[in-house]
Amino acid sequence: MSADPRVSIHPDSTVLMAAIAARLITKLVDIQDKYGEATVVLTGGSIGIGSLKAVADSPASPAVDWSKVNFWWGDERFVAADDPERNARQAHEALLAHISADPARIQVPGSTGDFGSPEEAAADYARRLGEAAAAEHAADMSDDRPEHPAALPRFDIVLLGVGPDAHVASLFPEQAGIREKELSVVGVRNSPKPPPERVSLTLPAINTASEIWMVVAGEDKAGAVGLALAGANPVQVPAAGPRGRNETLWLIDENAASRVPEQLVRKG
Ligand SMILES: O=C1O[C@H](COP(=O)(O)O)[C@@H](O)[C@H](O)[C@H]1O
């Protein structure tokens, strides 16, 4: 099943990030109660990183067994591993440095120190995803979760920020990445937002997730959010493309919601 989007609007970005953190903690506890471990795909960007900080600051954070959470990234900037632009470095500073995560469960796309091109880093990331998928199959988790594609592990939750140009992960309007149908990971060049070289999950890979949470705040994102929720073509509006198998949830603030189609706004 591919879910129609639901929209949840919060008064401002601070409340939004606290609400995302509370929702994420609750969801991870729930998944761990059922299956022992949980897998989350992180995003960069203002709200993505701010929400991770809100998780770290939450008194409920220790309710999650962080040593049994698998972390992947929806995209990464292809720069040096210690570059402040790295999504993983920002996530580390915001959350991972403050919890007892298992380093073996933290899977970051490669950097310029490890690989000569974003394509090589993408191939390596795809290989690791494939290995994690194979290990899941071999372990025969025998739970009630639906089958997932052989090349990818189960993604319980994928978090995605949205740029003012409606990009998600590092899939930009009209570029090759958003058109990719076969690969699970692509190397990105000529990103209109610096840095120009990146590594990104593709839309087909993102859409294997059980739940996708679009996390967005700010007036500058209102046009992108409105077009995405009005059902634009993902090639022009990548944010229109993500669909979780069980849930597609837009967690946004009032500024980002000003152009959301009327029928999608729940009246209080
Ligand atoms: O470059 C990126 O930008 C987007 C959105 O970032 P924001 O600061 O405008 O919220 C982010 O989702 C993506 O992961 C990141 O690499």
PDBQT file of the ligand as one rigid body, heavy atoms in Angstrom, charges set to zero:
ROOT
HETATM    1  O1  LIG A 301      21.325  20.184   0.993  1.00  0.00    +0.000 OA
HETATM    2  C1  LIG A 301      20.409  19.708   1.613  1.00  0.00    +0.000 C 
HETATM    3  O2  LIG A 301      19.265  20.427   1.760  1.00  0.00    +0.000 OA
HETATM    4  C2  LIG A 301      18.027  19.840   2.141  1.00  0.00    +0.000 C 
HETATM    5  C3  LIG A 301      17.130  20.918   2.763  1.00  0.00    +0.000 C 
HETATM    6  O3  LIG A 301      17.882  21.733   3.639  1.00  0.00    +0.000 OA
HETATM    7  P1  LIG A 301      17.268  23.041   4.357  1.00  0.00    +0.000 P 
HETATM    8  O4  LIG A 301      18.404  23.617   5.147  1.00  0.00    +0.000 OA
HETATM    9  O5  LIG A 301      16.748  23.959   3.291  1.00  0.00    +0.000 OA
HETATM   10  O6  LIG A 301      16.186  22.553   5.265  1.00  0.00    +0.000 OA
HETATM   11  C4  LIG A 301      18.240  18.643   3.018  1.00  0.00    +0.000 C 
HETATM   12  O7  LIG A 301      17.033  17.974   3.168  1.00  0.00    +0.000 OA
HETATM   13  C5  LIG A 301      19.289  17.696   2.420  1.00  0.00    +0.000 C 
HETATM   14  O8  LIG A 301      19.466  16.549   3.232  1.00  0.00    +0.000 OA
HETATM   15  C6  LIG A 301      20.576  18.441   2.351  1.00  0.00    +0.000 C 
HETATM   16  O9  LIG A 301      21.661  17.684   1.877  1.00  0.00    +0.000 OA
ENDROOT
TORSDOF 0
